[in-house]
Amino acid sequence: MSSYMLIAQAPDQPADPAAAKKAAPGPLGDPMFIFLMFGMMVVFLFILPARQQRRQQQELQSATKTGAKIITSSGIIGTIVTIKDNEDEITIRSGDTKLRVTRSSIARVLGQDDAEAAKA
């Protein structure tokens, strides 16, 4: 056998086994600590704000009343004509047209339409 083969097959063990156990962590510390910090950063930067935004959107959709001026997610501006409580459907009036859309398509509430609020 050549000496190259013997060197390549030699186990990579330090001379002192105690020195192997006391190996210093990397320059950034323990890798598990870095992984946990990255996970917490993801939670605080992405998951919590998305949860808060979803809660605000649900409150907005449940608080809408007949006569409110809204903007849908597709950009249609209209006034709510009817709301079906047990269904996820509302009817809005935009100009001379009535549209049936889902509650989840409400992007923003602009306020109450004065003429509709007087009727209600």
C-alpha positions as a LaTeX table, in Angstrom:
\begin{tabular}{lrrr}
\hline
Residue & $x$ (\AA) & $y$ (\AA) & $z$ (\AA) \\
\hline
Met1 & 0.00 & 0.00 & 0.00 \\
Ser2 & 1.16 & 3.47 & $-0.65$ \\
Ser3 & 1.59 & 6.00 & 2.10 \\
Tyr4 & $-1.10$ & 8.19 & 0.51 \\
Met5 & $-3.73$ & 5.51 & 1.06 \\
Leu6 & $-2.70$ & 5.11 & 4.69 \\
Ile7 & $-2.99$ & 8.83 & 5.36 \\
Ala8 & $-6.38$ & 9.02 & 3.66 \\
Gln9 & $-7.73$ & 6.15 & 5.76 \\
Ala10 & $-6.32$ & 7.37 & 9.06 \\
Pro11 & $-9.04$ & 8.39 & 11.53 \\
Asp12 & $-9.26$ & 12.08 & 12.27 \\
Gln13 & $-8.80$ & 11.95 & 16.05 \\
Pro14 & $-6.99$ & 14.48 & 18.20 \\
Ala15 & $-4.16$ & 13.28 & 20.40 \\
Asp16 & $-6.00$ & 14.38 & 23.57 \\
Pro17 & $-9.68$ & 13.18 & 23.86 \\
Ala18 & $-10.40$ & 15.87 & 26.49 \\
Ala19 & $-9.47$ & 18.58 & 24.01 \\
Ala20 & $-12.03$ & 17.22 & 21.55 \\
Lys21 & $-14.85$ & 17.57 & 24.11 \\
Lys22 & $-13.88$ & 21.15 & 24.98 \\
Ala23 & $-13.98$ & 22.42 & 21.41 \\
Ala24 & $-14.78$ & 26.10 & 21.37 \\
Pro25 & $-18.02$ & 27.18 & 19.65 \\
Gly26 & $-17.85$ & 29.11 & 16.43 \\
Pro27 & $-17.48$ & 32.89 & 16.27 \\
Leu28 & $-21.29$ & 33.35 & 16.46 \\
Gly29 & $-21.86$ & 30.97 & 19.34 \\
Asp30 & $-23.78$ & 27.74 & 19.49 \\
Pro31 & $-25.49$ & 26.88 & 16.17 \\
Met32 & $-28.69$ & 25.83 & 17.96 \\
Phe33 & $-28.92$ & 29.26 & 19.61 \\
Ile34 & $-28.63$ & 30.96 & 16.22 \\
Phe35 & $-31.33$ & 28.69 & 14.79 \\
Leu36 & $-33.69$ & 29.52 & 17.68 \\
Met37 & $-33.07$ & 33.24 & 17.32 \\
Phe38 & $-33.84$ & 33.03 & 13.60 \\
Gly39 & $-37.08$ & 31.18 & 14.37 \\
Met40 & $-38.16$ & 33.84 & 16.88 \\
Met41 & $-37.35$ & 36.56 & 14.37 \\
Val42 & $-39.62$ & 34.90 & 11.79 \\
Val43 & $-42.46$ & 34.70 & 14.33 \\
Phe44 & $-42.19$ & 38.35 & 15.34 \\
Leu45 & $-41.67$ & 39.76 & 11.83 \\
Phe46 & $-44.13$ & 37.68 & 9.81 \\
Ile47 & $-46.60$ & 35.56 & 11.77 \\
Leu48 & $-47.79$ & 38.00 & 14.47 \\
Pro49 & $-48.42$ & 40.97 & 12.12 \\
Ala50 & $-50.30$ & 38.72 & 9.68 \\
Arg51 & $-52.49$ & 37.43 & 12.50 \\
Gln52 & $-53.25$ & 40.98 & 13.67 \\
Gln53 & $-54.12$ & 42.11 & 10.13 \\
Arg54 & $-56.44$ & 39.12 & 9.66 \\
Arg55 & $-58.22$ & 39.93 & 12.95 \\
Gln56 & $-58.71$ & 43.57 & 11.90 \\
Gln57 & $-60.11$ & 42.47 & 8.52 \\
Gln58 & $-62.62$ & 40.14 & 10.21 \\
Glu59 & $-63.73$ & 42.92 & 12.56 \\
Leu60 & $-64.16$ & 45.26 & 9.59 \\
Gln61 & $-66.28$ & 42.73 & 7.71 \\
Ser62 & $-68.49$ & 41.91 & 10.68 \\
Ala63 & $-69.06$ & 45.58 & 11.55 \\
Thr64 & $-70.36$ & 46.65 & 8.13 \\
Lys65 & $-73.98$ & 47.86 & 8.02 \\
Thr66 & $-76.48$ & 48.60 & 5.30 \\
Gly67 & $-75.76$ & 51.99 & 3.73 \\
Ala68 & $-72.01$ & 51.93 & 4.31 \\
Lys69 & $-69.80$ & 53.05 & 1.44 \\
Ile70 & $-67.14$ & 50.44 & 0.72 \\
Ile71 & $-64.29$ & 49.63 & $-1.61$ \\
Thr72 & $-63.92$ & 46.01 & $-2.68$ \\
Ser73 & $-60.59$ & 44.30 & $-3.16$ \\
Ser74 & $-61.10$ & 44.58 & $-6.93$ \\
Gly75 & $-61.49$ & 48.37 & $-6.68$ \\
Ile76 & $-65.27$ & 48.68 & $-7.03$ \\
Ile77 & $-66.69$ & 51.55 & $-4.97$ \\
Gly78 & $-70.28$ & 51.10 & $-3.86$ \\
Thr79 & $-72.90$ & 51.28 & $-1.13$ \\
Ile80 & $-74.15$ & 48.21 & 0.71 \\
Val81 & $-77.82$ & 47.55 & $-0.09$ \\
Thr82 & $-78.44$ & 44.22 & 1.63 \\
Ile83 & $-76.49$ & 42.00 & 3.99 \\
Lys84 & $-77.43$ & 38.38 & 4.54 \\
Asp85 & $-76.48$ & 37.51 & 8.12 \\
Asn86 & $-76.26$ & 33.75 & 7.83 \\
Glu87 & $-74.48$ & 33.85 & 4.46 \\
Asp88 & $-71.20$ & 35.32 & 3.29 \\
Glu89 & $-72.86$ & 37.47 & 0.63 \\
Ile90 & $-73.70$ & 41.16 & 0.38 \\
Thr91 & $-75.32$ & 43.23 & $-2.36$ \\
Ile92 & $-73.77$ & 46.57 & $-3.24$ \\
Arg93 & $-74.96$ & 49.36 & $-5.52$ \\
Ser94 & $-72.44$ & 51.11 & $-7.70$ \\
Gly95 & $-74.00$ & 53.70 & $-9.95$ \\
Asp96 & $-77.00$ & 52.07 & $-11.66$ \\
Thr97 & $-75.70$ & 48.53 & $-11.08$ \\
Lys98 & $-76.27$ & 46.10 & $-8.23$ \\
Leu99 & $-73.56$ & 43.54 & $-7.55$ \\
Arg100 & $-73.52$ & 40.49 & $-5.31$ \\
Val101 & $-70.12$ & 39.98 & $-3.68$ \\
Thr102 & $-68.74$ & 38.09 & $-0.71$ \\
Arg103 & $-67.97$ & 39.80 & 2.58 \\
Ser104 & $-64.32$ & 38.84 & 2.25 \\
Ser105 & $-64.01$ & 41.08 & $-0.81$ \\
Ile106 & $-64.51$ & 44.22 & 1.33 \\
Ala107 & $-61.17$ & 46.00 & 1.46 \\
Arg108 & $-62.13$ & 49.27 & 3.16 \\
Val109 & $-65.16$ & 51.03 & 4.61 \\
Leu110 & $-65.32$ & 54.68 & 3.55 \\
Gly111 & $-68.22$ & 55.70 & 5.80 \\
Gln112 & $-72.00$ & 55.93 & 5.81 \\
Asp113 & $-73.96$ & 57.14 & 2.80 \\
Asp114 & $-76.22$ & 59.95 & 4.14 \\
Ala115 & $-79.25$ & 59.02 & 2.00 \\
Glu116 & $-79.06$ & 55.34 & 2.95 \\
Ala117 & $-78.44$ & 56.11 & 6.62 \\
Ala118 & $-81.62$ & 58.26 & 6.72 \\
Lys119 & $-83.68$ & 55.34 & 5.37 \\
Ala120 & $-82.26$ & 52.77 & 7.82 \\
\hline
\end{tabular}
